[in-house]
């Protein structure tokens, strides 16, 4: 577990956190498009 303090500033996120956020956003958009496609 990391012992870093969590800051609300999105620019102070680590690259890993940014990558996870991008993957989550892409996955959410993909699921939304699949739902609308049917």
Biotite code that builds the C-alpha atoms (Angstrom):
import biotite.structure as struc

atoms = struc.array([
    struc.Atom([0.000, 0.000, 0.000], chain_id="A", res_id=1, res_name="UNK", atom_name="CA", element="C"),
    struc.Atom([1.226, 3.475, -0.814], chain_id="A", res_id=2, res_name="UNK", atom_name="CA", element="C"),
    struc.Atom([1.617, 5.901, 2.092], chain_id="A", res_id=3, res_name="UNK", atom_name="CA", element="C"),
    struc.Atom([1.207, 9.009, -0.057], chain_id="A", res_id=4, res_name="UNK", atom_name="CA", element="C"),
    struc.Atom([-1.479, 11.519, 0.805], chain_id="A", res_id=5, res_name="UNK", atom_name="CA", element="C"),
    struc.Atom([-4.409, 11.716, -1.577], chain_id="A", res_id=6, res_name="UNK", atom_name="CA", element="C"),
    struc.Atom([-4.776, 15.143, -3.144], chain_id="A", res_id=7, res_name="UNK", atom_name="CA", element="C"),
    struc.Atom([-7.832, 16.375, -5.071], chain_id="A", res_id=8, res_name="UNK", atom_name="CA", element="C"),
    struc.Atom([-5.536, 17.921, -7.701], chain_id="A", res_id=9, res_name="UNK", atom_name="CA", element="C"),
    struc.Atom([-5.746, 15.636, -10.782], chain_id="A", res_id=10, res_name="UNK", atom_name="CA", element="C"),
    struc.Atom([-2.343, 16.837, -12.058], chain_id="A", res_id=11, res_name="UNK", atom_name="CA", element="C"),
    struc.Atom([-0.612, 15.465, -8.941], chain_id="A", res_id=12, res_name="UNK", atom_name="CA", element="C"),
    struc.Atom([-1.720, 11.901, -9.672], chain_id="A", res_id=13, res_name="UNK", atom_name="CA", element="C"),
    struc.Atom([0.948, 9.341, -10.403], chain_id="A", res_id=14, res_name="UNK", atom_name="CA", element="C"),
    struc.Atom([1.213, 8.013, -13.982], chain_id="A", res_id=15, res_name="UNK", atom_name="CA", element="C"),
    struc.Atom([-0.281, 4.708, -12.802], chain_id="A", res_id=16, res_name="UNK", atom_name="CA", element="C"),
    struc.Atom([-3.350, 6.463, -11.390], chain_id="A", res_id=17, res_name="UNK", atom_name="CA", element="C"),
    struc.Atom([-3.709, 8.432, -14.622], chain_id="A", res_id=18, res_name="UNK", atom_name="CA", element="C"),
    struc.Atom([-3.429, 5.225, -16.648], chain_id="A", res_id=19, res_name="UNK", atom_name="CA", element="C"),
    struc.Atom([-6.083, 3.486, -14.546], chain_id="A", res_id=20, res_name="UNK", atom_name="CA", element="C"),
    struc.Atom([-8.384, 6.484, -14.929], chain_id="A", res_id=21, res_name="UNK", atom_name="CA", element="C"),
    struc.Atom([-7.956, 6.423, -18.712], chain_id="A", res_id=22, res_name="UNK", atom_name="CA", element="C"),
    struc.Atom([-8.629, 2.674, -18.863], chain_id="A", res_id=23, res_name="UNK", atom_name="CA", element="C"),
    struc.Atom([-11.751, 3.107, -16.723], chain_id="A", res_id=24, res_name="UNK", atom_name="CA", element="C"),
    struc.Atom([-13.008, 5.966, -18.898], chain_id="A", res_id=25, res_name="UNK", atom_name="CA", element="C"),
    struc.Atom([-12.392, 4.055, -22.130], chain_id="A", res_id=26, res_name="UNK", atom_name="CA", element="C"),
    struc.Atom([-14.106, 0.973, -20.717], chain_id="A", res_id=27, res_name="UNK", atom_name="CA", element="C"),
    struc.Atom([-17.121, 3.029, -19.582], chain_id="A", res_id=28, res_name="UNK", atom_name="CA", element="C"),
    struc.Atom([-17.464, 4.687, -22.987], chain_id="A", res_id=29, res_name="UNK", atom_name="CA", element="C"),
    struc.Atom([-17.072, 1.330, -24.716], chain_id="A", res_id=30, res_name="UNK", atom_name="CA", element="C"),
    struc.Atom([-19.841, -0.216, -22.594], chain_id="A", res_id=31, res_name="UNK", atom_name="CA", element="C"),
    struc.Atom([-22.101, 2.777, -23.295], chain_id="A", res_id=32, res_name="UNK", atom_name="CA", element="C"),
    struc.Atom([-21.529, 2.499, -27.061], chain_id="A", res_id=33, res_name="UNK", atom_name="CA", element="C"),
    struc.Atom([-22.210, -1.263, -26.970], chain_id="A", res_id=34, res_name="UNK", atom_name="CA", element="C"),
    struc.Atom([-25.457, -0.597, -25.110], chain_id="A", res_id=35, res_name="UNK", atom_name="CA", element="C"),
    struc.Atom([-26.571, 2.034, -27.625], chain_id="A", res_id=36, res_name="UNK", atom_name="CA", element="C"),
    struc.Atom([-25.519, -0.113, -30.576], chain_id="A", res_id=37, res_name="UNK", atom_name="CA", element="C"),
    struc.Atom([-28.146, -2.772, -29.873], chain_id="A", res_id=38, res_name="UNK", atom_name="CA", element="C"),
])
